[in-house]
Amino acid sequence: MNRFVQEVIVSNDHLDDLMHVNNVQYLNWAQEIAKSHWNFLINKFKEPYGIWMVRHHDVTYKAGSYLNDVIEISTYVKSVKGPISFRIIEFHNKNDNKLLVKICTKWCYINNLNDRKIIKIPDNIVNLFKVKN
């Protein structure tokens, strides 16, 4: 497992009418950290690679987060099967390490944006995630 971690401080822009982090904001952060993780992994990658598209999000909300909270966001690819990767994203309150939200996401690997052909994740990509295919 290759865990990737970032932090965010909750601002007014992240809040909804109930004055806690908007549920959609967690999905935005989930996509941002997944992209950041991918870019980190392929930073020195010389070979061509495909593109990831979200296929499914499963979100479990455990606790609220509020203005000025520091949230630690961590992600890793749990497994891969054919063209699908199973990514876990967890949001913890940095102050008490309480789990706020857990997202399990299926990402589909495609060859390019022109024809969007779904392809099996190549072994060299699987190896970047340190999981078994």
Secondary structure in CASP SS format (residue, H / E / C, confidence):
PFRMAT SS
TARGET T0000
AUTHOR 0000-0000-0000
METHOD secondary structure of the structure
MODEL  1
M C 1.00
N C 1.00
R C 1.00
F E 1.00
V E 1.00
Q E 1.00
E E 1.00
V E 1.00
I E 1.00
V C 1.00
S C 1.00
N H 1.00
D H 1.00
H H 1.00
L E 1.00
D C 1.00
D C 1.00
L C 1.00
M C 1.00
H C 1.00
V E 1.00
N C 1.00
N H 1.00
V H 1.00
Q H 1.00
Y H 1.00
L H 1.00
N H 1.00
W H 1.00
A H 1.00
Q H 1.00
E H 1.00
I H 1.00
A H 1.00
K H 1.00
S H 1.00
H H 1.00
W H 1.00
N H 1.00
F H 1.00
L H 1.00
I C 1.00
N C 1.00
K C 1.00
F C 1.00
K C 1.00
E C 1.00
P C 1.00
Y C 1.00
G C 1.00
I E 1.00
W E 1.00
M E 1.00
V E 1.00
R E 1.00
H E 1.00
H E 1.00
D E 1.00
V E 1.00
T E 1.00
Y E 1.00
K C 1.00
A C 1.00
G C 1.00
S C 1.00
Y C 1.00
L C 1.00
N C 1.00
D C 1.00
V E 1.00
I E 1.00
E E 1.00
I E 1.00
S E 1.00
T E 1.00
Y E 1.00
V E 1.00
K E 1.00
S E 1.00
V E 1.00
K E 1.00
G C 1.00
P C 1.00
I E 1.00
S E 1.00
F E 1.00
R E 1.00
I E 1.00
I E 1.00
E E 1.00
F E 1.00
H E 1.00
N E 1.00
K C 1.00
N C 1.00
D C 1.00
N C 1.00
K C 1.00
L E 1.00
L E 1.00
V E 1.00
K E 1.00
I E 1.00
C E 1.00
T E 1.00
K E 1.00
W E 1.00
C E 1.00
Y E 1.00
I E 1.00
N C 1.00
N C 1.00
L C 1.00
N C 1.00
D C 1.00
R C 1.00
K C 1.00
I E 1.00
I C 1.00
K C 1.00
I C 1.00
P C 1.00
D H 1.00
N H 1.00
I H 1.00
V H 1.00
N H 1.00
L H 1.00
F H 1.00
K C 1.00
V C 1.00
K C 1.00
N C 1.00
END
